[in-house]
């Protein structure tokens, strides 16, 4: 098929708690939020813009109880989403954004339960067996094993992802599987990542570097290095040291640096002859406009020149949205000063990418 080009629908069936935190008094409740936040018209809009897929993050805890039993009343939202995508000739990457015992966020500062024993692996297997049995017959769906795994070692993640892929295949023999490497799907972890023993797999990575630039002033990052303004391209000195003693963002960043950082991804793709997608990337909405657009243009150019697909984070809200509604933090931004609250410049850059 053509190169994957799409958008994330984060904040709809995932990270609802983050939406509530921004407007606790106006939050309508989980089910009303799922009913109202996005719908069939949004799939139609994405198709009209010329994209060919939607990445649909799903937090398991909204659809399953603690023993991985389905909350059946909620599955209609997933059913309707996949039907709307199909009606608009869009693919859907059904992304398990959180699973039993694992989340990409604050809990990743410690070894997560998914990697401490068999219990949570088995619960996650049950989640995937349910999803695969229900949606394995769809012709427009891809199953993404887990968003941003953070295992103590790459070997542990390699073994866990293989078990989850086997669980998916038991009920969905023909659905493409999407899977990425350890440590938040960073490109630098691909040398230790093993391919799945399956010929129908798309490999993914995420990219937000230099984090000091893309997340400057982001309120959820406490380090003082994020509290100042950065330009792009620029030299970020010693960068910042974050969890697991990982040093990020150090040195000079420009288009050539992007190509260098993605070299492990290119090498993995070429060695195993597999399709590749960057299914999360973006720049925080509060970053100054011109350097923000320069970063986006350079990164998208590198993807396009190397035939790598993309899913931009994010379609609506969550501080990265092409559309921003009811986000008081970004209400003043000129880019959203129109009736649709649509960032037309960012959309155009993506449509050209």
C-alpha positions in Angstrom: 0.0 0.0 0.0 0.9 3.7 0.0 3.1 5.0 2.8 1.2 5.3 6.1 0.2 8.9 6.7 -2.2 9.6 9.5 -3.2 11.1 12.9 -3.6 10.0 16.4 -7.0 10.1 18.0 -5.5 10.3 21.5 -7.7 11.5 24.4 -10.9 9.8 23.2 -10.7 6.2 24.3 -7.4 6.8 26.2 -5.9 9.3 28.6 -9.4 10.5 29.6 -8.0 11.3 33.0 -5.7 13.9 31.3 -8.7 15.5 29.6 -10.6 15.6 33.0 -7.6 17.2 34.7 -7.7 20.2 32.3 -11.4 20.9 32.9 -12.7 19.0 36.0 -15.8 21.1 36.5 -16.9 20.7 32.8 -15.9 17.0 32.5 -19.1 15.1 31.6 -18.1 11.6 32.8 -16.3 8.8 31.0 -19.1 7.5 28.9 -20.4 10.9 27.9 -16.9 11.9 27.0 -16.5 8.9 24.7 -19.9 9.8 23.2 -19.0 13.5 22.6 -15.3 14.0 22.2 -14.9 12.5 18.7 -17.2 10.7 16.3 -17.8 9.6 12.7 -17.4 13.1 11.4 -13.8 13.2 12.6 -13.0 10.1 10.5 -14.6 11.8 7.5 -12.5 14.9 8.1 -9.2 13.0 8.3 -10.0 11.2 5.0 -10.9 14.5 3.3 -7.6 16.0 4.4 -5.9 13.2 2.5 -4.6 10.9 5.2 -5.0 7.1 5.0 -5.2 6.0 8.6 -6.0 6.8 12.2 -4.0 5.5 15.2 -6.6 4.8 17.9 -5.1 4.6 21.4 -7.1 2.6 23.8 -6.5 2.4 27.6 -7.5 -1.1 28.7 -9.0 0.1 32.1 -11.9 1.8 30.3 -12.8 -1.5 28.6 -11.8 -4.2 31.0 -11.9 -4.7 34.8 -9.0 -5.7 36.9 -9.2 -9.3 36.0 -9.3 -8.5 32.2 -13.0 -9.2 31.9 -14.6 -7.0 29.2 -16.9 -4.1 30.2 -19.3 -4.9 27.4 -21.2 -1.7 27.4 -18.1 0.3 26.4 -17.2 -1.8 23.3 -19.8 0.0 21.2 -17.5 3.0 21.1 -14.8 0.8 19.5 -17.3 -0.8 17.2 -18.6 2.5 16.0 -15.0 3.9 15.5 -13.9 1.0 13.4 -17.1 1.2 11.3 -16.6 4.9 10.8 -13.1 4.3 9.6 -14.2 1.6 7.2 -16.9 3.8 5.8 -14.2 6.5 5.1 -11.7 4.0 3.6 -9.3 4.5 6.5 -7.1 2.0 8.2 -7.1 2.0 12.0 -4.1 1.1 14.2 -5.8 -0.1 17.4 -3.1 0.8 19.9 -3.1 -0.8 23.4 -2.0 2.4 25.0 -2.1 1.0 28.5 -2.3 -2.6 29.5 -2.6 -4.4 32.9 0.6 -3.5 34.8 2.0 -1.0 32.3 1.7 2.6 31.4 4.1 4.9 29.6 3.7 7.7 32.1 4.9 8.3 35.7 4.7 4.7 36.7 7.5 4.0 34.2 10.0 5.5 36.7 9.9 2.1 38.4 9.9 -1.4 37.1 6.4 -2.0 36.0 4.2 -5.0 37.1 4.1 -6.3 33.5 7.8 -7.1 33.8 7.8 -8.4 37.4 6.1 -11.8 36.8 3.6 -13.7 34.8 0.3 -12.4 36.3 0.1 -9.2 34.3 1.4 -10.8 31.2 -1.5 -13.3 31.4 -4.0 -10.5 32.0 -2.6 -8.6 29.0 -2.9 -11.8 26.9 -6.5 -12.0 27.9 -7.1 -8.4 26.8 -5.5 -9.1 23.4 -7.4 -12.3 22.9 -10.7 -10.5 23.5 -9.7 -7.6 21.1 -8.4 -10.0 18.5 -11.4 -12.3 18.6 -13.8 -9.3 18.3 -12.0 -7.4 15.6 -9.8 -10.0 13.9 -12.1 -10.2 11.0 -11.9 -6.5 10.1 -10.0 -5.7 6.9 -9.0 -2.2 7.9 -7.5 -2.9 11.3 -3.9 -3.2 12.6 -3.2 -4.3 16.1 -0.5 -2.4 18.0 0.9 -4.6 20.8 1.7 -2.0 23.4 2.4 1.8 23.5 5.9 2.8 24.6 7.1 -0.3 26.6 9.6 0.5 29.4 11.2 -2.8 30.4 14.3 -3.1 32.6 16.2 -4.8 29.8 15.6 -5.2 26.0 15.6 -8.9 26.4 12.6 -8.8 28.8 10.6 -6.8 26.3 11.6 -9.0 23.4 10.2 -12.0 25.2 7.0 -10.3 26.4 6.2 -8.8 23.0 6.6 -12.3 21.4 4.1 -13.8 23.8 1.6 -11.0 23.1 2.0 -11.4 19.4 1.3 -15.2 19.7 -1.9 -14.3 21.7 -3.0 -11.9 18.9 -2.3 -14.5 16.2 -4.4 -17.1 18.0 -7.6 -15.2 17.1 -6.4 -12.9 14.2 -4.2 -14.8 11.8 -4.4 -12.2 9.0 -4.3 -8.8 10.9 -1.1 -6.8 10.6 0.6 -6.4 13.9 2.4 -3.2 14.9 5.2 -3.4 17.5 8.2 -1.2 18.5 11.3 -1.4 20.6 11.9 -0.9 24.3 12.2 2.4 26.2 9.3 4.4 24.8 10.0 3.0 21.3 13.1 5.1 21.0 15.1 4.6 17.7 18.3 4.2 19.7 17.0 0.9 21.2 16.5 -0.8 17.9 19.9 -2.5 17.9 18.8 -4.7 20.8 15.3 -5.3 19.4 14.4 -8.7 17.8 12.0 -9.0 15.0 8.8 -11.0 15.4 8.7 -14.4 13.8 5.8 -13.3 11.6 5.7 -11.9 8.1 2.9 -9.5 8.6 4.4 -7.0 11.1 4.8 -3.2 10.9 7.6 -1.8 13.1 7.1 1.5 14.9 9.1 4.1 16.8 8.3 7.4 18.5 10.3 10.6 18.2 10.2 13.8 20.3 13.8 14.8 20.4 15.3 17.1 21.3 12.9 16.9 24.2 14.2 20.1 25.6 12.8 21.8 22.5 9.7 19.8 21.8 8.5 19.9 25.4 9.7 23.2 26.6 7.4 24.7 29.2 5.3 21.5 29.3 3.8 21.5 32.8 4.2 17.8 33.4 8.0 17.9 33.1 9.4 19.1 36.4 13.1 19.5 35.5 14.2 23.1 35.5 15.9 22.7 32.1 12.4 22.7 30.6 11.4 26.0 32.0 13.3 28.2 29.5 12.8 28.9 25.8 14.7 27.0 23.1 15.1 27.6 19.4 15.4 25.1 16.6 17.9 24.4 15.0 20.2 24.9 17.9 22.8 23.5 20.2 21.3 22.2 23.5 24.6 21.7 25.3 24.6 18.9 27.8 20.9 18.2 27.4 19.0 16.9 30.4 19.3 13.7 32.4 16.0 12.0 33.1 14.8 8.7 34.5 17.0 5.6 34.1 19.9 8.1 34.0 19.2 8.7 30.3 20.8 11.8 28.9 18.5 13.4 26.3 18.7 16.3 23.8 22.4 16.9 24.1 24.4 18.6 21.3 23.4 20.3 18.1 20.0 19.4 16.5 19.0 19.9 12.9 17.8 17.9 10.0 21.1 16.0 9.7 20.9 15.1 13.4 17.4 13.6 12.8 18.9 11.4 10.1 21.7 10.3 12.4 19.3 9.5 15.2 17.1 7.4 13.0 20.0 5.3 11.6 19.2 2.3 13.9 15.6 2.3 12.5 16.8 2.4 8.9 19.3 -0.4 9.6 16.6 -2.6 11.2 14.3 -1.9 8.3 16.9 -2.7 5.7 18.2 -5.8 7.5 14.9 -7.5 7.8 13.1 -5.8 4.9 10.1 -4.7 6.9 7.7 -1.7 6.8 8.4 1.1 9.4 6.3 3.9 10.9 6.8 6.8 13.3 3.5 6.6 15.0 4.0 9.4 17.5 5.9 12.7 17.1 5.1 16.3 17.6 5.9 19.6 19.3 4.1 21.0 22.4 1.5 23.6 21.5 3.1 26.3 23.6 6.4 26.3 21.7 7.0 29.5 19.6 5.5 29.1 16.2 8.4 29.5 13.7 10.8 27.1 15.3 7.9 24.7 15.9 7.1 24.6 12.2 10.8 24.3 11.3 11.1 21.2 13.5 8.0 19.7 12.0 9.1 20.4 8.4 12.6 19.0 8.9 11.4 15.8 10.6 8.7 15.1 8.1 11.1 15.6 5.3 13.4 13.0 6.8 10.6 10.5 7.0 9.4 11.2 3.5 12.9 11.0 2.0 13.4 7.6 3.7 9.9 6.2 2.9 8.9 6.0 6.6 5.2 6.4 7.4 3.8 8.6 10.2 1.0 9.1 12.7 1.1 12.6 14.1 0.3 13.2 17.8 -2.4 14.5 18.1 -5.6 15.2 16.2 -7.4 17.0 19.0 -6.2 18.5 22.3 -3.7 16.9 24.8 -1.4 19.9 24.2 -0.4 18.8 20.7 -3.7 19.0 18.8 -4.3 20.2 15.3 -7.6 21.1 16.9 -7.7 22.6 20.4 -11.1 23.0 22.1 -11.7 23.8 25.8 -8.0 23.8 26.6 -7.6 27.0 28.7 -3.8 26.7 28.6 -3.7 27.3 24.8 -6.9 29.4 24.4 -4.8 32.5 23.7 -2.7 31.1 20.8 -3.3 32.8 17.5 -3.0 29.6 15.5 -6.4 28.5 17.1 -8.1 31.8 16.6 -10.8 30.6 14.2 -14.3 29.1 14.6 -13.0 25.5 14.2 -10.0 26.1 16.6 -7.9 24.5 13.8 -4.2 25.0 13.4 -4.2 25.4 9.6 -0.4 25.9 9.3 0.4 22.6 11.1 -2.2 20.8 9.1 -0.7 22.0 5.9 2.8 20.9 6.9 1.4 17.4 7.7 -0.5 17.2 4.5 2.7 17.9 2.6 4.7 15.4 4.6 
